[in-house]
Amino acid sequence: MTEIYYTISPEIFQKYPGYVRGIVVANHVKNQPSPDELVALLRKAEEELRTRLKIENLLEEPYIKSWRDAFRAFGAKPSDFRSSIEAMSRRVLRGDPLPSINALVDIGNIISLRHLVPTGGHAIDHLTQDISLRLATGQEIFVPFGSDQVEHPTPGEVIFAEGNTVLTSKWTWRQANHTLTLLETEAIEFNVDGLLPVTPQEVEQICAEITSVIGQFCGGDMRSELLSQEHPRMKLMCLLNN
């Protein structure tokens, strides 16, 4: 039996004091095309965001500004590389509805919009190595979603990776093909990024909300854990060796 671990490197906490990441692990889920009830929740989250924010004031929102500052800190120009929550918010505030992809993906988008906190899911059915949030060396392999071209991250940027394979480039910017959430996905982990001013308590509440919504629409066995400077590592799963 092989144990797979999930770690956040010390450099992340040193560079971004107060950062925490909530992890929701769901096994034996039954993903599906989103039913009407879930799509309605997505549309409601979009409308609530439009009530809360205007696009001309987006950069003044502390939950957005913190990500622009974080990207700038590792050398990524925020106007060229937007965090997932900023890109999603901009689209919604322009009046463009988000496409319904499948239940698990839509759940992540709904929660992201409700809380203005990046909430991304990664299928873990086929993981074989430990995963980590860390600084890139520049030698890692990244195949962006929608492409078959191999790229390499910029040394020093924040990446989410399985071994030497990048799962998300520039922290929350762009996901790879490797762990996309598909209809056949049966195991998934959601990341909830708590960059100040988001508090650990808020991250825990969001994790509880994700667990509830997944249970409602996809079932499965779930657990959650908070990774922090004091607790930077968790056991993600166990693989049965052939």
ZATI-488648 format. One record per residue (C-alpha): residue in three letters; y, x, z. Coordinates in steps of 0.05 Angstrom, whole numbers, padded with zeros to 5 digits, always signed. Layout:
REM residues N
ALAYXZ/...
This chain:
REM residues 242
MET+00000+00000+00000/THR+00069+00026-00019/GLU+00131+00006+00019/ILE+00196-00004-00020/TYR+00261+00009+00018/TYR+00333-00012+00007/THR+00386+00037+00030/ILE+00462+00044+00029/SER+00483+00117+00029/PRO+00528+00145+00084/GLU+00581+00163+00032/ILE+00594+00089+00018/PHE+00611+00075+00090/GLN+00653+00137+00095/LYS+00693+00119+00034/TYR+00698+00045+00049/PRO+00703+00035+00125/GLY+00680-00033+00150/TYR+00638-00047+00089/VAL+00574-00087+00098/ARG+00524-00117+00049/GLY+00483-00179+00064/ILE+00414-00181+00032/VAL+00375-00246+00020/VAL+00303-00235-00003/ALA+00266-00294-00033/ASN+00193-00291-00052/HIS+00149-00343-00086/VAL+00209-00379-00115/LYS+00203-00428-00173/ASN+00262-00415-00218/GLN+00280-00469-00268/PRO+00335-00492-00315/SER+00389-00518-00269/PRO+00383-00593-00255/ASP+00444-00637-00262/GLU+00457-00634-00187/LEU+00462-00558-00188/VAL+00506-00557-00249/ALA+00551-00607-00214/LEU+00557-00559-00155/LEU+00578-00504-00204/ARG+00632-00548-00235/LYS+00656-00568-00165/ALA+00661-00494-00145/GLU+00702-00481-00208/GLU+00749-00538-00193/GLU+00758-00517-00121/LEU+00777-00447-00143/ARG+00829-00475-00191/THR+00858-00514-00133/ARG+00858-00452-00089/LEU+00886-00402-00138/LYS+00929-00395-00201/ILE+00915-00340-00250/GLU+00985-00312-00244/ASN+00973-00302-00169/LEU+00902-00275-00174/LEU+00919-00202-00161/GLU+00955-00221-00097/GLU+00891-00252-00068/PRO+00865-00203-00015/TYR+00792-00214-00033/ILE+00808-00194-00105/LYS+00857-00138-00089/SER+00806-00104-00044/TRP+00759-00095-00103/ARG+00814-00068-00148/ASP+00831-00017-00094/ALA+00757+00001-00087/PHE+00748+00012-00161/ARG+00811+00054-00164/ALA+00784+00096-00107/PHE+00724+00119-00148/GLY+00765+00130-00211/ALA+00755+00065-00249/LYS+00819+00033-00276/PRO+00818-00039-00250/SER+00848-00068-00313/ASP+00792-00037-00354/PHE+00735-00048-00306/ARG+00740-00113-00267/SER+00695-00130-00209/SER+00647-00187-00222/ILE+00687-00234-00177/GLU+00753-00219-00212/ALA+00723-00227-00281/MET+00689-00292-00261/SER+00752-00319-00228/ARG+00795-00302-00288/ARG+00748-00340-00334/VAL+00748-00401-00289/LEU+00823-00400-00278/ARG+00833-00398-00354/GLY+00796-00464-00356/ASP+00731-00437-00386/PRO+00669-00466-00352/LEU+00615-00417-00334/PRO+00550-00427-00373/SER+00491-00453-00335/ILE+00438-00398-00342/ASN+00383-00418-00294/ALA+00379-00442-00223/LEU+00378-00374-00188/VAL+00435-00345-00230/ASP+00476-00409-00222/ILE+00466-00407-00146/GLY+00496-00337-00144/ASN+00555-00359-00185/ILE+00568-00420-00142/ILE+00568-00380-00078/SER+00612-00326-00108/LEU+00664-00377-00129/ARG+00662-00415-00063/HIS+00676-00353-00022/LEU+00709-00305-00072/VAL+00656-00254-00052/PRO+00611-00218-00103/THR+00542-00248-00096/GLY+00493-00220-00147/GLY+00418-00230-00155/HIS+00366-00180-00179/ALA+00295-00197-00197/ILE+00248-00152-00157/ASP+00181-00173-00186/HIS+00172-00107-00222/LEU+00205-00056-00175/THR+00164+00007-00164/GLN+00215+00052-00128/ASP+00265+00048-00072/ILE+00333+00018-00088/SER+00400+00041-00062/LEU+00475+00032-00065/ARG+00503+00102-00073/LEU+00549+00148-00111/ALA+00526+00168-00181/THR+00509+00239-00201/GLY+00521+00222-00274/GLN+00448+00237-00294/GLU+00423+00166-00282/ILE+00402+00120-00339/PHE+00439+00055-00351/VAL+00421+00004-00405/PRO+00474-00051-00400/PHE+00457-00124-00405/GLY+00457-00144-00479/SER+00449-00073-00504/ASP+00392-00025-00519/GLN+00437+00037-00516/VAL+00427+00085-00459/GLU+00490+00104-00421/HIS+00504+00147-00361/PRO+00550+00130-00302/THR+00611+00171-00286/PRO+00596+00220-00230/GLY+00622+00193-00164/GLU+00625+00120-00184/VAL+00588+00070-00139/ILE+00522+00047-00169/PHE+00464+00004-00148/ALA+00400+00038-00172/GLU+00325+00039-00170/GLY+00309+00113-00167/ASN+00346+00142-00227/THR+00355+00075-00263/VAL+00421+00040-00254/LEU+00416-00034-00238/THR+00491-00047-00232/SER+00544+00000-00257/LYS+00610+00009-00220/TRP+00587-00028-00158/THR+00596-00100-00182/TRP+00619-00090-00254/ARG+00561-00095-00302/GLN+00487-00108-00292/ALA+00431-00074-00330/ASN+00374-00107-00368/HIS+00324-00080-00318/THR+00328-00133-00263/LEU+00356-00193-00298/THR+00339-00260-00266/LEU+00296-00299-00315/LEU+00260-00366-00313/GLU+00195-00329-00297/THR+00226-00292-00238/GLU+00186-00304-00174/ALA+00218-00254-00127/ILE+00292-00239-00121/GLU+00342-00206-00076/PHE+00415-00227-00071/ASN+00470-00178-00051/VAL+00531-00205-00014/ASP+00586-00152-00014/GLY+00629-00152+00049/LEU+00688-00108+00032/LEU+00747-00116+00080/PRO+00780-00165+00093/VAL+00712-00200+00088/THR+00679-00197+00157/PRO+00606-00186+00175/GLN+00605-00256+00204/GLU+00628-00286+00138/VAL+00574-00246+00101/GLU+00521-00273+00148/GLN+00546-00344+00137/ILE+00543-00334+00062/CYS+00472-00308+00067/ALA+00452-00370+00106/GLU+00484-00413+00053/ILE+00446-00377-00003/THR+00381-00386+00035/SER+00394-00461+00042/VAL+00411-00472-00031/ILE+00353-00431-00057/GLY+00307-00470-00012/GLN+00334-00535-00039/PHE+00327-00519-00112/CYS+00275-00464-00118/GLY+00234-00464-00054/GLY+00203-00398-00032/ASP+00198-00355+00029/MET+00264-00324+00051/ARG+00293-00275+00099/SER+00361-00241+00105/GLU+00387-00177+00134/LEU+00456-00144+00142/LEU+00462-00071+00120/SER+00519-00033+00154/GLN+00538+00037+00176/GLU+00497+00025+00239/HIS+00438-00005+00201/PRO+00438+00025+00130/ARG+00364+00016+00111/MET+00314-00040+00108/LYS+00243-00051+00084/LEU+00248-00093+00021/MET+00176-00105+00002/CYS+00105-00077+00001/LEU+00066-00063-00062/LEU-00009-00067-00065/ASN-00036-00004-00097/ASN-00090-00012-00150/
